[in-house]
Amino acid sequence: MNKYHQFLRMRRSVRRFKGDPSTGLGQRPIPASVVDTILHTTTFAPSAHNLQPWRFVKVASDLGKEKLGDSLISKLRADMASEGAPQATIEKRAQHSLARISKAPLIIILCRDKTALREDTKEEEIMAIQSTAVAGLQLLLAAEAEGLSGSWVCWVLYAQSEIINALDLPENWLPEAMFFLGYADEEPQKSQRYLNEDLTIIR
Ligand SMILES: Cc1cc2nc3c(=O)[nH]c(=O)nc-3n(C[C@H](O)[C@H](O)[C@H](O)COP(=O)(O)O)c2cc1C
């Protein structure tokens, strides 16, 4: 196997990140130039009609994380309460989720510009969603290339308008996913993959 395949097969989701080595507190910071390189590489993803519908929100400050966390948690609480979840369960889940946000050194919210469409049809919208998702994978691989790790988090889908309001984003930037990125502080378990032979039909 050549080094490119090795690299592509190496990426794994990581959810625990190293603290700051100089203080032993907080998170090990990610240099701004590294974040720029990752986002620049992300923009080389393919997209339908080359419309590049992806948009990025960098959330690294405590205030930004607090606003993001508050918007997600209040929606989570409301959703769980309307489903009849017990208060203790809601609180446990809320605290766990808030901790994940505050412990992530960097959060990138991947948005889709809903106006970046060739035509206003269902198919074109699907293409734009697919294009944005491709950028998500490119972002994870670009982070890996910079020695970072992270994971895709789909939670934003449940609170799109709340996030737009809380972070004062343009109305047409729909949050599609967010990525928690940092320096890995865990060894992921062995990857379980189906065999491509079992997933392929030959005609
Ligand atoms: C669309 C999508 C949504 C995901 N949502 C979450 C999520 O909300 N929380 C999470 O911890 N991981 C999430 N993941 C990461 C997957 O759980 C992970 O990629 C999968 O288990 C395979 O593991 P690997 O990434 O280590 O290969 C998501 C991945 C994708 C592609």
The ligand as a MOL file (V3000), in Angstrom:
LIG
                    3D

  0  0  0     0  0            999 V3000
M  V30 BEGIN CTAB
M  V30 COUNTS 31 33 0 0 0
M  V30 BEGIN ATOM
M  V30 1 C -22.7350 12.6180 8.9680 0
M  V30 2 C -21.9650 12.2120 10.1960 0
M  V30 3 C -22.4620 12.5400 11.4350 0
M  V30 4 C -21.7510 12.2080 12.5950 0
M  V30 5 N -22.2090 12.6400 13.8070 0
M  V30 6 C -21.4740 12.4040 14.9190 0
M  V30 7 C -21.8820 12.9360 16.1700 0
M  V30 8 O -22.8670 13.6540 16.2680 0
M  V30 9 N -21.1230 12.6660 17.2690 0
M  V30 10 C -19.9740 11.9250 17.1800 0
M  V30 11 O -19.3290 11.7320 18.2190 0
M  V30 12 N -19.5510 11.4100 16.0020 0
M  V30 13 C -20.2710 11.6310 14.8700 0
M  V30 14 N -19.8390 11.1600 13.6500 0
M  V30 15 C -18.5980 10.3560 13.5840 0
M  V30 16 C -18.9280 8.8590 13.3820 0
M  V30 17 O -19.4700 8.3280 14.5600 0
M  V30 18 C -17.6520 8.1130 12.9690 0
M  V30 19 O -17.1450 8.6670 11.7750 0
M  V30 20 C -17.9130 6.6270 12.7590 0
M  V30 21 O -18.2550 6.0060 13.9640 0
M  V30 22 C -16.6790 5.9020 12.1690 0
M  V30 23 O -15.5510 6.0670 13.0050 0
M  V30 24 P -14.2000 6.7470 12.4670 0
M  V30 25 O -14.5180 8.1600 12.0740 0
M  V30 26 O -13.2470 6.6750 13.6150 0
M  V30 27 O -13.7070 5.9700 11.2930 0
M  V30 28 C -20.5290 11.4780 12.4910 0
M  V30 29 C -20.0220 11.1560 11.2180 0
M  V30 30 C -20.7160 11.5500 10.0910 0
M  V30 31 C -20.1220 11.2480 8.7260 0
M  V30 END ATOM
M  V30 BEGIN BOND
M  V30 1 1 1 2
M  V30 2 1 2 3
M  V30 3 2 2 30
M  V30 4 2 3 4
M  V30 5 1 4 5
M  V30 6 1 4 28
M  V30 7 2 5 6
M  V30 8 1 6 7
M  V30 9 1 6 13
M  V30 10 2 7 8
M  V30 11 1 7 9
M  V30 12 1 9 10
M  V30 13 2 10 11
M  V30 14 1 10 12
M  V30 15 2 12 13
M  V30 16 1 13 14
M  V30 17 1 14 15
M  V30 18 1 14 28
M  V30 19 1 15 16
M  V30 20 1 16 17
M  V30 21 1 16 18
M  V30 22 1 18 19
M  V30 23 1 18 20
M  V30 24 1 20 21
M  V30 25 1 20 22
M  V30 26 1 22 23
M  V30 27 1 23 24
M  V30 28 2 24 25
M  V30 29 1 24 26
M  V30 30 1 24 27
M  V30 31 2 28 29
M  V30 32 1 29 30
M  V30 33 1 30 31
M  V30 END BOND
M  V30 END CTAB
M  END
